Amino acid sequence: MAKTRIPNTDFTLEGESRTPALVMGRRAQRTSALIRDKAREVFLSKGYFGTTIDDIAEAAGVSRSSFYTYFPTKRDVLLRLGNDTYQAMDRVLDAMTAAADVGDNDAIEQIVSMYLQLLDEHGGFLQVWGQAGFGDEELRRAGMRAKLATSRRLAVIFKKLGWLPDEHQDPALVCLAFEVM
């Protein structure tokens, strides 16, 4: 069984995922993806602390030992999901930046639509991450770093569009307030 590090992002946390072989075949890739998808669903319905590995394994239709074939802990699957969410946010922020470069009224509508779609797809998971942070200082700090990095990128977009109200305020703080809303 091979162990791989979950890629390090702005979270600056590393977790582990496991693979049954050095190179995962399609079936193993599907099983790993299924476990992640079902873990996300269970986390959203039961919360991080209310979720057990047995809950995730049952939802995915795999045994507990199969779960452990791919992830050493519940925290590691959370880290992988967090990384996936952060990458999705990064892609959306790139698209929002490109739309802001155009800067017309259609761009504003596109940016708002992209942001709302991002929240629709990942907002619940961000709440689960926040909940997990109450019991894990590393997760809490990583979540805050990611939120601040996102706010800084939003500040660049807002600045291009002329949306920042006061030039004396830190643009990242304005965007952090926007994110919280």
Phi, psi and omega in degrees: 000129181264144176250139176231150177279137172289131185308139180279127178243200176295352176293335186052033173239144175240140174235185179238147164231157181241155174230143181291348179210170179300322176238124181278134174283179182298320180297315179295321177297318178296319181295316178299315179296321179297316179299316179297314181299315181289326176298317178301313180299315181293318177302318181293326182273327185248350186081165183295311185285339178274354183263134174247164176298323177299322177299316181294314180300316180297315180297325181277349181073031178235163178282164177301318180294327176294321175305311182293342175296328185254329183220129181292328184213168173297322180297322180294323177290325175298317178299318179297316178295322177297318178297316178299317180295316180297320178295321177297318178297320180299316179296317180293319178295325174297315179294321178295321178297317178297319178294322180294330178298329177289313170074014178266181182297327176296325179297319180297315178297319179297316182297314179297317179298316179297318182293317179294323177295319177300314179296322179297319183279326190234353183300319179297319179294324178299326176292319178298317178300315179300319178297316180298329180294339178295331181254001185215104183301322178298317178295320180298313181294319180296318178297320178292319177300317179295319180295319178293322178297319178295318180297321178296320179290322175297323179300320178297317180295312180299321181296317178300326183269357180073032184265358183275124189288322187226122183292345181274348178275151175290118182304325180295325177293321177299316182289327175297318176298320177298315180298319182295327179291000000 
